[in-house]
């Protein structure tokens, strides 16, 4: 929100300004009679005693110019600005900032948490002190840092904010879980390495065991074919993560780092750095993959020493990791590419703005210009169908006849992969409505395309259940397409039917197996229906009382009210 508010992403200029004021709580004390005025807001003191943990935060909110219409934002209120500024201030000024006073009191009270017998201030010097008095020089450095941060190109700004947020979150977790805290701090820089190190993986970066296995398989291919396979594998593999982390950190550690006075003692030596980073990344991996606790030497405060030894190898303490990580992120911000104006769609990155899918009645009827969209329209029609079958309040089918005219136009040149959805959409609508509401010449359409529309497919396995039109399929055909449907269901491009109709499809197949005398498969697909739609109480009850001698009528099971009232 802070960078958006500068207006550098606005294409139409600033249309509205609001003066916002809020309170942020902190253990940082400003220089005497000094306001800290930054491009991201202004901080003012409310008192100088240790109990005065509140600072006044003020910012001029800028909203992009827009025509007055529904959906135009008037204000985000001050809270999202406080939350973002708290992250930047906590990182930049080296203290605890929060919109919640109890967070500040809890972290700076000098009390141990669940993770150690020691209080957080024993692990990191200064950050958790009850009061931190900053100098004018520190305040000036922070103002300049905020300018550098907001001047970054958008991608780099978002990366820096993620890194700082993770860094601060890691520090806040020190009282609760030392291993998680250490992992989060390591991950804050790892996130930057993943997105901004410009790394191009080589085949040699792949794990030896996997690389040797693949090389053995590729031995009979030509060099160009083998290289193409290797390139395809590298494109989807996350390789050399630990090496990339170490390289990124070291690329942002200059000679000044080893000459700048540190708050702790015994700082890491240049020759120790690579091994210490290996140790840090190993701790991160051990926690993520195996929930391993910190090695004992790292879990001790060490009087704010920056290094310790784990198995006779150098390792970073919390103090050492704190200073190193902060230095790297600060360096990333100050050295990153700056831009005064940028074309960028920030809409969904605004606080309180989310993208929600519209109900199908608002889009399923729109003109269809691309046959690849037919499956998505079929999903909308199936959703409306399920609502009508359930007799949801206000449930109605919308008039698809104009859009189905587009289906008829697209069908002759449609690719084979899209034809089942086009046909299923057309047939389902026309057979769900009364004859007087059908598309013109539907009977001719059905006569011409009916056989193709009835073929087993992912689309027709659901539609045929609604229309009870699968009786000509063999058991093997029916089971194969239903299994294919569920195999594709969780993929982005798979058909996503409502659970009601998925369960109905399972029950319809179960009945076919029951009639064929295969009680085992019938029971299996009854169970499958329950696992597809576990929230349906009646379906669970049917499974409990299932008797192979009784017919499996999916509508009576899933929609009993329809049978009672019908």
Buried (B, 14 or more C-beta within 10 A) or exposed (E): BBBBBBBBBBEEEBBBEBEBEBBBBBBBBBBEEBBBEBBBBBBBBEEEEEEEBBBBBBBEBBBBEEEEEEEEBEEBBBBBBBBBBBBBBBBBBBBBBBBEBEBBBBBBEEEEBEBBEBBBBBBBBBBBBBBBEBEEEBBEBBBEBBEBBBBBBBBBBBBBBBBBBBBBBBBBBBBEBBBBBBBBBBBBBBBBBBBBEEBEBEBEBBEEEEBEEBEEEBEEEEEEEBEEBBEEBBEEEEBBBBBBBBBBBBBBBEEEBEEEEBBBEBBBEEEBBBBBBBBBBBBBBBBBEEEEBBBEBBBBBBEBBBBBEBEEEBBBBBBBBBBBBBBBBBBBBBEBEEBEEBEBEBEEBBBEEEEEEEEBBEEBBBEBEEBBBBBBBBBBBBBBBBBEBBEEEEBEBBEBBEBBBBBBEBBEEBEEEBBBBBBBBBBBBBBBBEEEEBBEEBEEBBEEBEEEBBBBBBBBBBBBBBBEBBEEBEBEBBBBBBEBBBEBBEEEEBBBBBBBBBBBBBBBBBBBBBEEEBBEBBBBBBBBBBEBBEEBEEBEEBBEEBEBEEEBBBBBBBBEEEEEEE
